[in-house]
C-alpha cells in the first residue's frame, strides 16, 4: 500500500509539472523577424517540441519560416534565418469567395476543403468533367473591399492541386477537422 501511495504521488507530480513556454501573441507572416511583442509566456504540461520561455533569446530576432498563428505554441523549427514558404511541393492559391461561400469566422491555420459552388458544379455538367474538391490550409483571409463583395481567402495546397483549385468557379470553403486525412 505504501508503494502504491508513493507511486501515485510521483505520477501526480510528473503529470502536474508545468513549464513556461512561448506562444504567439499575434499572427506573424512568414519572413517577418520575431519581436518580443509577438510572443508571450504560458504555463503548459509540454514534453518537447516547443520553445521554453527560458530560451526566448534564441528565437527573438529570427525570421518566421512559416506563417505563425496567434495563440499557437512556438516550435523551434518554425523560426530560422530565412523564410521557406510556401514549403516545397506546396503553393498558395487566392480565391474570391462570395458572401455565404465560407464560414464567417474562417481564420488562418484552419484545414479546409475548397469546393465548386452550385453554379460551378452545374456549369461543368457531368461528374467526370466537374472539378473535384481541393484540401488545404488557410493562410490568409482578407475582408471584402465593398459591402457584398467577395472575401479573398488564401489557401496552401499541394502544388499538383493548385491549378484545379484556381479553376473552381464560385468556390465554397468548408472547414475540416483539425486532424485526419479524410477526403473532402
C-alpha positions as CSV (number, residue, x, y, z in Angstrom):
1,X,0.0,0.0,0.0
2,X,2.9,2.4,0.8
3,X,4.5,1.6,-2.6
4,X,1.2,2.4,-4.3
5,X,0.9,5.7,-2.5
6,X,4.5,6.7,-3.3
7,X,4.0,5.6,-7.0
8,X,0.8,7.7,-7.2
9,X,2.5,10.7,-5.7
10,X,5.3,10.5,-8.2
11,X,2.9,10.1,-11.1
12,X,0.8,13.0,-9.9
13,X,3.8,15.2,-9.5
14,X,5.1,14.4,-13.0
15,X,1.7,15.0,-14.6
16,X,1.2,18.2,-12.7
17,X,4.5,19.7,-13.7
18,X,4.1,22.7,-15.9
19,X,6.7,24.9,-17.5
20,X,6.6,28.2,-19.1
21,X,6.7,28.1,-22.9
22,X,6.4,30.6,-25.7
23,X,3.1,31.2,-27.5
24,X,2.3,33.6,-30.3
25,X,0.6,36.8,-29.1
26,X,-0.4,37.8,-32.7
27,X,-0.2,36.5,-36.2
28,X,3.3,36.6,-37.7
29,X,3.7,36.3,-41.5
30,X,6.4,34.1,-43.0
31,X,9.7,36.1,-43.4
32,X,9.0,38.6,-40.6
33,X,11.5,38.9,-37.8
34,X,10.2,37.9,-34.4
35,X,10.0,40.7,-31.8
36,X,9.2,40.4,-28.1
37,X,5.7,41.8,-28.7
38,X,5.0,38.8,-30.9
39,X,5.4,36.4,-28.1
40,X,4.0,35.7,-24.6
41,X,4.6,33.0,-22.0
42,X,2.1,30.4,-20.9
43,X,2.4,27.5,-18.5
44,X,1.6,24.1,-20.0
45,X,2.4,20.5,-19.4
46,X,4.6,20.2,-22.5
47,X,7.1,17.5,-23.2
48,X,9.2,18.6,-26.1
49,X,8.8,20.3,-29.4
50,X,8.0,23.8,-28.1
51,X,10.3,26.6,-27.1
52,X,10.7,27.1,-23.4
53,X,10.3,30.7,-22.1
54,X,13.9,30.5,-20.8
55,X,15.1,30.1,-24.4
56,X,13.3,33.2,-25.7
57,X,16.6,34.8,-26.6
58,X,17.3,32.1,-29.2
59,X,14.2,32.9,-31.3
60,X,13.9,36.7,-30.9
61,X,15.4,38.5,-34.0
62,X,15.0,35.4,-36.2
63,X,12.7,35.1,-39.2
64,X,9.4,33.1,-39.2
65,X,9.9,30.3,-41.7
66,X,6.2,29.8,-42.0
67,X,3.1,31.9,-41.2
68,X,2.6,31.7,-37.4
69,X,-0.9,31.9,-35.9
70,X,-1.8,33.8,-32.8
71,X,-2.4,31.5,-29.8
72,X,-0.3,28.6,-31.1
73,X,2.7,27.3,-29.2
74,X,6.1,28.2,-30.9
75,X,8.2,25.2,-32.1
76,X,11.9,25.6,-32.7
77,X,11.6,24.6,-36.4
78,X,9.2,27.5,-37.2
79,X,12.0,30.1,-37.0
80,X,15.3,30.4,-38.7
81,X,17.5,32.7,-40.7
82,X,15.3,32.6,-43.8
83,X,11.7,32.0,-44.7
84,X,10.9,28.9,-46.6
85,X,7.3,29.4,-47.5
86,X,5.5,28.0,-49.2
87,X,7.3,24.7,-48.5
88,X,8.5,22.6,-51.3
89,X,5.6,20.8,-53.0
90,X,3.0,23.3,-51.9
91,X,1.6,26.5,-53.5
92,X,-0.7,29.3,-52.3
93,X,-4.0,29.9,-54.2
94,X,-6.1,33.1,-53.6
95,X,-9.8,32.6,-54.1
96,X,-12.6,35.1,-54.4
97,X,-15.3,33.7,-52.1
98,X,-18.7,35.2,-52.4
99,X,-20.8,36.0,-49.3
100,X,-22.1,32.8,-47.8
101,X,-19.4,30.8,-49.5
102,X,-17.3,30.3,-46.3
103,X,-17.9,30.4,-42.6
104,X,-18.0,34.0,-41.3
105,X,-15.3,33.2,-38.6
106,X,-12.9,31.5,-41.1
107,X,-9.3,32.0,-39.8
108,X,-5.7,31.3,-40.7
109,X,-4.5,27.9,-39.8
110,X,-7.8,26.1,-40.4
111,X,-7.9,22.9,-42.6
112,X,-10.4,23.4,-45.3
113,X,-11.9,21.8,-48.4
114,X,-12.4,24.1,-51.4
115,X,-15.4,23.0,-53.5
116,X,-17.0,24.3,-56.7
117,X,-20.1,26.4,-55.9
118,X,-23.6,25.4,-57.1
119,X,-23.2,27.4,-60.3
120,X,-19.7,26.0,-61.0
121,X,-20.8,22.4,-60.5
122,X,-23.9,22.8,-62.7
123,X,-21.9,24.5,-65.4
124,X,-19.4,21.7,-65.5
125,X,-22.2,19.2,-66.3
126,X,-21.4,15.6,-65.6
127,X,-19.3,14.3,-62.8
128,X,-16.3,13.3,-65.0
129,X,-15.6,16.9,-66.1
130,X,-16.7,18.5,-62.8
131,X,-13.7,19.8,-60.9
132,X,-13.2,18.0,-57.6
133,X,-12.6,19.4,-54.1
134,X,-9.1,20.5,-53.0
135,X,-8.0,20.2,-49.4
136,X,-5.6,22.8,-47.9
137,X,-4.8,25.1,-45.0
138,X,-6.0,28.8,-44.8
139,X,-3.0,31.2,-44.8
140,X,-5.0,34.4,-45.1
141,X,-8.5,35.9,-45.1
142,X,-9.0,39.4,-46.4
143,X,-12.4,41.0,-45.9
144,X,-14.3,42.4,-48.9
145,X,-13.3,45.8,-50.2
146,X,-17.0,46.8,-50.6
147,X,-20.2,45.7,-49.0
148,X,-21.5,42.4,-50.5
149,X,-18.2,41.9,-52.3
150,X,-16.1,38.7,-52.2
151,X,-13.6,37.9,-49.4
152,X,-10.2,36.8,-50.6
153,X,-9.2,33.5,-48.9
154,X,-5.7,32.3,-49.5
155,X,-5.2,28.6,-49.2
156,X,-2.0,26.5,-49.1
157,X,-2.5,23.4,-51.3
158,X,-0.3,20.7,-52.8
159,X,1.2,22.1,-56.0
160,X,-0.4,19.4,-58.1
161,X,-3.8,20.6,-57.0
162,X,-3.2,24.4,-57.3
163,X,-4.4,24.7,-60.9
164,X,-7.6,22.7,-60.0
165,X,-8.2,25.0,-57.0
166,X,-7.7,28.1,-59.1
167,X,-10.2,26.9,-61.8
168,X,-13.0,26.3,-59.4
169,X,-16.0,28.5,-60.3
170,X,-17.7,30.3,-57.4
171,X,-15.6,28.4,-54.8
172,X,-17.1,27.4,-51.4
173,X,-14.9,26.8,-48.4
174,X,-15.7,24.1,-45.8
175,X,-13.8,23.7,-42.6
176,X,-12.4,20.2,-41.9
177,X,-11.5,18.7,-38.6
178,X,-8.0,19.8,-37.4
179,X,-6.7,16.2,-37.6
180,X,-7.2,13.5,-40.1
181,X,-6.7,12.8,-43.8
182,X,-10.3,12.2,-44.8
183,X,-11.2,13.1,-48.4
184,X,-13.3,16.2,-48.7
